[in-house]
Amino acid sequence: MPNGSTKIIEWYDPDRFFAGINLYKANKSNRLIFTGGRSPFNPNLPPEGDTYIIEAISMGIPKEDLFTTYPVNNTYQEAKAIKELLNNEILSNQKKIILVTSAFHMQRAKEVFEREGINVFPYPVDFKSNKSFLSSLKNPLKWIPNSSYFNKSSSAIREIIGRVIYRSWIR
């Protein structure tokens, strides 16, 4: 880029993006809605929905079929923003979506969106494993502590905390 500036794009979960593109191209949906997710750790980055719209247009998706919400920080805010977008910009009677998100937190996301009165057809992506827990016990090397396993534990604990908070907070 000119003048030594750097273009930084966060591409954390491309599987959600590509699944949405594939659903659109398979005529399962006639619109794509991206959330304006923002990272509190990278506040200078544009909302992910802005980046996804640019990429979707470059892949041949018409701009008039692409939508993004205002900036959001969590699943609850995403559901509120999607509901508002459905009510105000897309179709006032449109209350159903194909929810594309990580399989790991689909249950929580689905519940949050349904509490907003949105009919959800889940489309989970980003499966963390295709192996059973018992098959992983057969390899003793898996028993040795490893930093990547601590990271996975952190993600699991975060999801559990999110489920507890959302169940008590949103009811």
BELFENUR-V874695 format. One record per pair of residues at least 12 apart in sequence whose C-alpha atoms are under 7 Angstrom apart, sorted by the first residue. I is the first residue (numbers start at 1). J is the second residue. D is the distance in Angstrom with one decimal. If there is no record, write none. Layout:
I/J/D
I/J/D
This chain:
15/125/6.6
15/126/6.4
16/100/6.0
16/101/5.9
16/125/6.5
20/32/6.9
20/100/6.9
30/65/6.7
31/65/4.6
31/66/6.0
32/65/6.2
32/66/5.0
32/67/6.2
33/66/6.1
33/67/4.7
33/68/5.4
34/49/4.8
34/67/6.2
34/68/4.6
34/69/6.7
35/49/5.2
35/68/5.3
35/69/5.0
35/78/6.3
36/48/5.5
36/49/4.7
36/68/6.0
36/69/5.1
36/70/5.4
36/71/4.3
36/72/5.5
37/49/6.7
37/71/5.7
37/72/4.9
37/73/5.7
38/71/6.3
38/72/6.1
38/73/5.7
47/71/6.2
49/68/5.4
50/68/7.0
53/66/6.5
69/81/5.8
69/82/6.6
69/85/6.8
75/109/6.4
76/112/6.3
79/112/6.7
79/113/5.1
79/116/6.7
80/116/6.8
83/116/6.9
95/118/4.9
95/119/5.8
96/118/5.4
96/119/4.3
96/120/5.7
97/119/6.4
97/120/5.3
97/121/6.2
98/120/5.9
98/121/4.7
98/122/5.9
98/123/6.4
99/120/6.2
99/121/6.0
99/122/5.0
99/123/5.7
100/122/6.5
100/123/4.9
100/124/5.7
100/125/6.9
101/123/6.9
101/124/5.4
101/125/5.9
102/124/5.5
102/125/4.9
102/126/5.1
102/127/6.9
103/124/4.5
103/125/5.3
103/126/6.0
103/127/5.6
104/127/6.9
105/159/6.8
106/124/6.4
108/163/6.1
